[in-house]
Amino acid sequence: MNVPLKNVRQLESYVAGQWVRGAGKAVPLLDAATGEAVALIDASGIDFKAALTHGRTAGSPALRKMSFHERALMLKALGQALMEAKEEFYALSTATGATRTDSWIDVEGGIGTLLSYASKGRRELPNTRILVDGDVEPASRDNSFSGQHILSPLEGVAIHINAFNFPCWGMLEKLAPTLLAGMPAIVKPASQTAYLTELMVRRIIDTGILPRGALQLISGSVGDLLDHVDCQDVVTFTGSAATGRKLRTHRSIVENSVRFTMEADSLNATILGPDAVPGTEEFDLFIKEVAREMTAKAGQKCTAIRRVIAPRRSTEALIEALDERLSKTVVGNPADEATRMGPLASLAQREEVRARIKDLQRDAEIVVGDPDRPVIASGDAVAGAFLNPVLLYCDMPGAAEAVHDVEAFGPVSTILPYETTDEAAALARRGKGSLVASVFTNDAKFARDAVQALGPWHGRIMIGNRASAKSATGHGSPLPVLVHGGPGRAGGGEELGGIRSVKHYMQRTAVQAAPWLLSEVTGRWMHGAKARHDGMHPFRKSLAELEIGDQLVTASRTVTLEDIEHFAEFTGDTFYAHMDEEAAKANPFFEGRVAHGYLIVSFAAGLFVDPAPGPVLANYGVDSLRFLTPVNPGDSLQVTLTCKQINPRETEDYGEVRWDCTVVNQNAQVVAQYDVLTMVAKTRAS
Ligand code: NDP
């Protein structure tokens, strides 16, 4: 086909702070619905080694100089700027074959992911440059030597090689945790839809929000880029298993033990529970979900349902209901408002899908749709990559191979009947590891058995039923807060999952030292570290005055039987261990009546609190509360309160302070141990 190329824009790469064109012959990228040229692409001749050097020497130090909160605020500003420009992305997204709804997942789903990380970064990470991971591990009897895990950002560049189906989300869902961790990125979008990624990167660079070298873009092939990666770099890949395998075994990646995360083909399954017979709400939800997954993004989603596992006795009703629903899907040009499903990304992709349907036909028969004769409501029937939804049925799925092995990356699913619960789970597992499975049931036992059987084989499991019908986010929607990735065939990688993915771009190190030194290194006080007593109550100090290790040792207070009985009557907690001497003695943990744990915590607060108005604004909780030794009437309590961690908020006039609170009895035995969490003003009111 001859495509007019006059006035068609050539995409550029953004490398070492410059927008540059490839030196070779650029290839046209075509509109999926009309076949018109949208852009030209070529990245040959670009110095990729220099791109890596630029990321390592400019982007990495600039990002590592910032704290987690500063980087989170940067993501927030970026997300807000992109949201303002969203209509421009929607307009261009149509050329990829995406309807407005499809584009929403890609454009606003991507920007929303960025904003979600911006918010999590400020709420869940400290305002520091390194991250303390887990608790201190004492490594000596006298507490003179301890260990603490920390995480620091890797000093290289994260290379993100993305798939064609989500040109915006695919970039942003990886970029957000990368930048939050403090690592720069080189993004390489799939050529087919790179024009949309290029537009978004242009808008990102135009904002001037990112430091130099934090983001680079390759529009075209990556050339020799991977030859130059080292152990401080990370490579992520989304696409076909074949390319993924090739890249994973790339010499430089293997020799330098470069972290490689892969997300590839996945034969995701959905299972209809035996209870969800036709006529139930779960059956109806199942029909809606299968039809939605087949048609959203024309089935070009890594999480789409490829295998529909259903009780044999329900398959006839299932085919009938899906036929009715799928036949009503208006296929056409996504620019047309009436269109419910757009074309595939390219004619080549449609040929690929048609070939895979032929493979599936080795095991299954087509029961809905004709892959060779598209029925469209609008668009160019010759130049557009249209394909109507195709549903297949495989009568003997246990004996079949292709239906568990072939991914037709389009609006294609196969129904697989089952007789027993074990058989349903066995069929799902034949996918050899998937991103997601869903189960539609209102039967708790079936749900529990299914999750136990499917867990090791899937990165995410969604259970759909009537209770969550309105609020469920759907089988196919990865969420920023939940992990996305799967074992085996799905690539073995893991993305998203909130702060979990930030750690993929950081190195975990076990640091061993004397506690006071460890405390200096990590910025977190620990038992055995130095404490400071300057005569001023720490609650009188603003954030500007407070130091890690500032400590208060309180007076003692004796707990009486009257205190315990008063507390019991006052709160209504008359549990026998506090009120009945004989019953308490019979309890294996106590020698008689004991004080309530919450009485100990309340008395502790009474001992350490300074009551006057001051820089301490509020107590917003306690962490890790443990009652370690019973307190009997006559025992006395004493508290040591130590400033453990200070976390100033970038944009507020206060910050969080974490206090170590240790309550001991008259024998110096620890009776309670916890962290008190407070908000403290940055300065003292004069
Ligand atoms: P590919 O694996 O061919 O491409 C994925 C990405 O890898 C693209 O950015 C591509 O760039 C790049 N790439 C390809 N070869 C190399 C190489 N030698 N070195 C470095 N980068 C390379 O997948 P497609 O996007 O073409 O999709 C093909 C099939 O993959 C689909 O039909 C589907 O089955 C599956 N797929 C799975 C997805 C998932 O998330 N599970 C998502 C998308 C696709 P370029 O485009 O420039 O070649």
Boltz pocket constraint, residues with backbone or C-beta under 6 A from the ligand:
constraints:
  - pocket:
      binder: B
      contacts: [[A, 161], [A, 162], [A, 163], [A, 164], [A, 165], [A, 188], [A, 189], [A, 190], [A, 191], [A, 192], [A, 220], [A, 221], [A, 222], [A, 238], [A, 239], [A, 240], [A, 241], [A, 242], [A, 243], [A, 244], [A, 246], [A, 247], [A, 263], [A, 264], [A, 265], [A, 266], [A, 301], [A, 302], [A, 352], [A, 407], [A, 408], [A, 409]]
      max_distance: 6.0
